Amino acid sequence: MKTIDEDIFDLLHKAVNKGLELGANFVEARYDDMSLMTVNLLNERIREASTKLRKGFGIMAYFDGSPGFSFTPERNWESIHTTVENAVKIAKATAPRNKVKMEFERQKPIVDKQFTEVKKHPKNMEFNEKLSMLKRGVKAIEEKIQPSSTTGLYGELFGDKYFVNSEESEIFWQPLIVDLRIQAISMAEGKRANGIDGVGSSLGLELFDKEEYLPETIGSNAGKYCKEQSEAKAIKAGKQKALIGWRLGGVLAHESFGHLSESDFVVTGMSPLSDKIGEVLGTEMTTIIDEGTIPRETNGLWLPYDDQGIKTDKTVLLEKGILKGYLHNRGTAKKMNAEPTGNSRAITFMYPPIPRMKNTYFAPGDLSLEEALEQLKDGFYAVSSSGGQVGLDGNFLFNCNRGYWVENGEIKYAVRDSSLSGNILELIKHVQGVTKDFNIMTGYFGGCGKSGQFPLPVGLGGAELLVDEVLVGGAK
Amino acid sequence: MELEDIREKILNIADTAIKYARDLNIPTAEAFVYNSFETSLEENKGKVDSRDGIVQGVGIRVAVGKRVGFSSCTGFSEKSIKEALEKAHAIAKASPENPLFESFVSESKQSKDGILDSEILYLTPEKLADKVSELLYQVDKNDQRITGLAVNADKVVRGYAIGTTEGCLVSTLTTVFGGSAYAVVMKEGDRKTASEFVISRKNEDISELGKKAVAKGFQHLGSKPFNATEELPIILHPYTSSAFLSVPFIQSLSGAAYVEKRNPLGNKLDKKIADERFNLIDSGQIPESQSTVAIDGEGSPVGETQIIEKGILKTFLYDRMYAKAANTETTANASRGGMMGGIPFESIPSVSPRKLIVEPVQKNLEEQIAEIDKGIYIEETPIGLFTANVITGDFSITSNNAFLIEKGELAFPLRSVSIAGNYFKVFESFISIGNDLIQSPWPLNAPSISLEDLTISG
């Protein structure tokens, strides 16, 4: 149903005007009406079935280049009025101290109302349908292994976002994410093994009608990976040649390189990428992109606007090894003489927008997977990660929960829990080849954390990377 | 508004939400009402950002027999609360039974709130900006070695109330003030970072934090490479040991995970898992601790639990549902939002520690260092802690803030060193457990500790 609550736009315009009247130079007012659902099925018992309704106003006022942010969940003018007053008060109070002025170029107003139309929107689907997908997924594990414990997770997020600013922009769009994950744990003979598979996308539940994403397929994969892990062998620790799968590569692109290119770290000189535009940092094979609207069918995050009302673009961070750009909000773009990239994002109306990523990925090259494995010859095929840690200096350590040892270009056996570590700025100097396949994932579970704003949905992935050297940590 | 007005307001909303539940013919319901005044200000190289507002909302659990549903809403409006009640009711009706669920809390019994400081309520963004100014004023602006200094100050005045159709109506309040300084210093290509912080339930002076962080950073300049792989003892500063010892216990003390057979310590109950000097309690009643509350996330009065006694694992931590399943009593460890910092009113109760405390034994940091012939002293929290494998206990961490100890004295700062070992072995191999217990920002408070040979390389 295509409905816009025009009263909301009226309140937002009124808030912007009030802010200007109180002395602000610029005001951004937004309203979120979001609905989230989580279903967690643990050992076939519902551990959690919940919905969250998030509705409220966030007001950002600027005075002399200094921002002030306040928010309220109450939909009445009295509360909104107080919120605007607070935002202006903060902006004015911090302005004398603020040496890094976030002033920005005025733009033409954007008036855009976009509706999300998908075949099976989660809001039109019954709870039981969602629960039954989890049951089907978990059941399929048994085709491959007798698990000691199973988990099925379903998540959905959808709603309306309204935005108005002093340029008289008026934007409406509808975020959407669905996500299904199945996990199997086996403890046979005291040895713990873990297998997980899943998919998330900015599509409706029709996603799970595709053969490759049927709950049965996902569950069966989780069972298969778990079985592989239960029979896996340890890998020798030390420097190895490796093919980094798109899932792990996406995590690297996001966690390691992406965060370093966020303009708030760059503008304060905290990032090692500060003042390096135009420098050769990686091999010619290495291109890293951050993009807002990747077709829904490829499972990217659909993000047409950021929370400063900027249309998201395709931001080239690294092109053929050369540093090309950063991820900006309006203020840092002006400061660094660049165009805004649509990376100013807030997790909810309760937080101010800060530089965050969109869909971050390694751009595809020209190798088929077979050719990449052939070139690897003997080495480690590191497929996916369940987590890790990064530092602001580019150091990273990611565990690898699924990976294979390759000999003579052929996958030989599964490798037990291992890790990849190093520094991203070193790693991109070792990329020797990139596959032509392109995959991306987004999701409801997990997501990005920064300045207390967690979990923000992002997309990540890309191509698979052939590296001639990375430090592999093996299990003992 | 005064602190007691906040309490009255949230109790009132909880009571009203339960009345709405009755109006809507919902058989049993629990309302978790949350209100948090949050103000923060950070300054980094002259870039100032500030946030100020009230996070408020209601989390509703509805039970139809053993079928349970949860829904939450932001704000306290009648319309939103009723919508959440109806959604939670609809989910409960559509869900299969949860065999573990028994009931919501029926009694109004509560323990004590921690220290409350009404001054914190009046810390506006302007006042936080003043505090940050005082801090920066004490740092030498002309010192070329300081390449970065990020500082922040924040306040939270948080309260929650719980009401149930069974008759429980209880509340708790918390006031927290925090400040931190993170310094990046550099000399002749040697880059070091150091931090200082304050976290308290009272308004505190933070004017010296920047100066101290910078001075700490300077001590690490002129670092030399270790250039070896050796088995050596290590000594951890209380802040570092608090972070280091938090890791294995965050996931492995949950009674929920024990019942669900996911707990890595699941087969160690009543067995010796640590040195006899190692005693660990979980307390939600230390007046100074920022995690002290009168009631847990489902309304049970909070107390104290002895978890490890003389090295023996005595119990796990529980909420009502999992305690029942394990045939024991709740330890009042139901928490909302959990460790990952989710929004409390948007979260169902989950089991997590309040504040774990390692019982202090003897010797301060200096005395421990004096006893080491050759070893490593780690001053700041290393990276890689959270990649430890909690099942096998293996960890591999990296520290950029370590000193070499030679003949009982700090010899010189080290370039990056990695430290590898196994937590289960660590628990058996304390050289000393110190007497200098601190209030840490981590889930665990510990004194300094000295550990037997770990693999150091750099």
Interface residues (C-beta under 8 A of the other chain):
Chain A: L42 N43 R45 I46 E48 A49 S50 T51 K52 L53 R54 K55 G56 S66 P67 G68 F69 S70 F71 T72 P73 E74 R75 T83 N86 K89 I90 A93 T94 R97 N98 K99 V100 M102 E126 F127 N128 L131 S148 S149 I185 M187 R192 D264 V267 T268 G269 M270 M350 Y351 P352 I354 G387 G388 Q389 G391 D393 N395 L397 N399 D417 S419 G452 F454 G473 A475 K476
Chain B: L41 E43 N44 K45 G46 K47 V48 D49 S50 R51 D52 G53 I54 V55 Q56 G57 V68 G69 F70 S71 S72 C73 T74 G75 F76 S77 S80 E83 A84 K87 A88 A90 I91 A94 S95 P96 N98 P99 L100 T124 P125 E126 A129 V132 S133 T147 G148 A150 V184 R191 E260 K261 R262 M340 G341 E346 I348 I383 G384 L385 F386 T387 N389 I391 T392 D394 S396 T398
